[in-house]
């Protein structure tokens, strides 16, 4: 689907390496919560109205292998469609059975507030595992040096080696 250079043809014979990716780091805000997140970018559109990121970014979707004429009909009906990102909320809002973006954003903001009030200790060996089942509350369990830890020790050490130590409080005599 993508070519190495604008105007050239894609080379489908190339090897796919899923360990290589181009990611864009974005900063945003949801209510009182500053957000920093990263997303993989599939390709850029050289004919986009602006060639400045993120306007020119393109997200590609794939579909499953087709096994019946009905699946092929559905595939051809939606084969290539362009959806302007900022219009997607409109499309969803007009779908009676679709999801409500406000509900999703409100849930996310409430979860971030809950997480912020729950995670009060800055310790890379401490993992807070949040869970949620529809209709129930968000639950949290705390694990120290757990299998859920995902920051390698070498990374934590490299990130903290130049930071000043917190002041030591004198021991009671």
Phi and psi in degrees as a GROMACS rama.xvg file:
@    title "Ramachandran Plot"
@    xaxis  label "Phi"
@    yaxis  label "Psi"
@TYPE xy
-119.238  145.612  UNK-2
-109.072  158.062  UNK-3
-69.1425  -31.0936  UNK-4
-131.997  145.743  UNK-5
-56.3001  136.541  UNK-6
87.6278  -12.3655  UNK-7
-94.7683  170.502  UNK-8
-93.363  148.257  UNK-9
-64.3588  151.152  UNK-10
-111.447  93.7945  UNK-11
-71.4283  -8.44967  UNK-12
-82.282  -10.1356  UNK-13
-66.9711  156.979  UNK-14
-79.35  141.665  UNK-15
-95.8168  123.93  UNK-16
-115.248  105.112  UNK-17
-74.7043  -5.17442  UNK-18
-88.7474  -5.38538  UNK-19
-106.829  130.578  UNK-20
-152.046  153.633  UNK-21
-107.403  123.748  UNK-22
-121.52  148.834  UNK-23
-112.257  132.187  UNK-24
-99.2233  126.617  UNK-25
-122.393  148.65  UNK-26
-117.274  135.517  UNK-27
-151.538  -168.697  UNK-28
-148.872  141.263  UNK-29
-127.962  104.012  UNK-30
63.2833  -124.198  UNK-31
-91.878  5.82819  UNK-32
-100.865  114.939  UNK-33
-72.8873  140.189  UNK-34
-122.4  142.152  UNK-35
-133.718  119.311  UNK-36
-146.138  165.348  UNK-37
-127.794  144.99  UNK-38
-138.548  143.08  UNK-39
-73.2209  139.168  UNK-40
-109.358  124.069  UNK-41
-74.7941  -45.5588  UNK-42
-168.101  177.325  UNK-43
-119.269  154.374  UNK-44
-104.308  111.058  UNK-45
-67.8297  -15.9443  UNK-46
-99.7337  11.9109  UNK-47
-62.5615  152.741  UNK-48
-54.6846  -29.9444  UNK-49
-134.234  136.863  UNK-50
-88.9501  4.96733  UNK-51
-83.1391  134.179  UNK-52
-63.9615  148.442  UNK-53
-90.1143  5.58522  UNK-54
-57.0081  -35.1685  UNK-55
-89.3428  -1.09176  UNK-56
-71.492  145.277  UNK-57
-126.748  134.595  UNK-58
-105.479  123.708  UNK-59
-100.283  142.662  UNK-60
-121.726  147.484  UNK-61
-116.621  166.493  UNK-62
-126.43  166.151  UNK-63
-70.9011  169.13  UNK-64
-67.3496  138.505  UNK-65
-88.5094  133.911  UNK-66
-123.092  -8.07392  UNK-67
-140.883  159.641  UNK-68
-59.0608  -35.203  UNK-69
-63.7774  -38.9591  UNK-70
-65.8189  -40.4893  UNK-71
-65.4583  -39.7865  UNK-72
-60.6261  -45.7372  UNK-73
-62.3181  -41.4084  UNK-74
-62.3849  -47.7319  UNK-75
-66.5665  -30.5323  UNK-76
-65.0861  -34.1327  UNK-77
-114.744  21.9391  UNK-78
-50.6443  -63.4328  UNK-79
-128.14  117.852  UNK-80
-136.442  141.826  UNK-81
-106.869  129.776  UNK-82
-121.27  111.176  UNK-83
-62.9785  126.624  UNK-84
-52.2687  -46.3151  UNK-85
-71.0911  -14.0015  UNK-86
-90.0273  -12.5345  UNK-87
-61.2162  -35.4717  UNK-88
-61.3127  -38.5477  UNK-89
-62.6908  -45.2511  UNK-90
-59.1591  -43.2325  UNK-91
-69.3796  -41.6844  UNK-92
-60.1927  -32.4952  UNK-93
-83.6125  -4.59962  UNK-94
-94.1095  111.934  UNK-95
-56.8606  -35.5541  UNK-96
-99.4653  8.86403  UNK-97
-80.4213  175.237  UNK-98
-80.7203  156.345  UNK-99
-102.489  112.785  UNK-100
-59.0224  -32.7755  UNK-101
-63.8697  -41.0594  UNK-102
-61.7627  -43.9539  UNK-103
-63.8777  -45.9782  UNK-104
-67.5638  -38.679  UNK-105
-64.7916  -41.3562  UNK-106
-61.8961  -44.5137  UNK-107
-62.6194  -44.6126  UNK-108
-63.2398  -42.0162  UNK-109
-65.3223  -40.2402  UNK-110
-63.7538  -43.3514  UNK-111
-61.9934  -38.9282  UNK-112
-63.7127  -43.3878  UNK-113
-62.0698  -45.8577  UNK-114
-63.1333  -41.4457  UNK-115
-63.9373  -37.5768  UNK-116
-80.5003  -17.5611  UNK-117
-89.8789  -44.0803  UNK-118
-88.9781  95.893  UNK-119
-113.267  -6.13631  UNK-120
-112.105  126.778  UNK-121
-90.2076  95.0388  UNK-122
-145.172  112.632  UNK-123
-64.8819  -14.9086  UNK-124
-88.2766  -6.46406  UNK-125
-99.5162  124.906  UNK-126
-116.205  128.026  UNK-127
-101.895  116.593  UNK-128
-102.266  111.315  UNK-129
-95.6381  140.062  UNK-130
-134.957  151.229  UNK-131
-152.374  134.768  UNK-132
-118.229  136.923  UNK-133
-50.6846  134.609  UNK-134
88.4864  -9.24595  UNK-135
-116.414  175.596  UNK-136
-82.0792  164.756  UNK-137
-76.2163  131.606  UNK-138
-114.804  158.733  UNK-139
-138.836  139.575  UNK-140
-126.423  147.146  UNK-141
-112.312  133.28  UNK-142
-132.787  131.673  UNK-143
-103.962  133.198  UNK-144
49.7252  41.6724  UNK-145
-86.3802  165.634  UNK-146
-65.2202  -11.8954  UNK-147
-79.1477  -13.8603  UNK-148
-60.943  136.034  UNK-149
-124.276  -7.86734  UNK-150
-89.9984  119.166  UNK-151
-64.2155  148.97  UNK-152
-57.1187  -40.816  UNK-153
-60.4235  -34.3925  UNK-154
-71.225  -47.1119  UNK-155
-58.9739  -44.4813  UNK-156
-63.1022  -42.3911  UNK-157
-65.233  -36.3956  UNK-158
-77.4826  -23.393  UNK-159
-107.127  -5.36417  UNK-160
-65.0168  -31.3855  UNK-161
-99.297  3.26879  UNK-162
-83.3584  141.748  UNK-163
-67.2824  145.789  UNK-164
-73.289  148.622  UNK-165
-66.6865  150.288  UNK-166
-62.3662  139.414  UNK-167
-85.1133  136.74  UNK-168
-88.5057  137.376  UNK-169
-61.8417  144.37  UNK-170
-75.5487  143.992  UNK-171
-65.9893  140.662  UNK-172
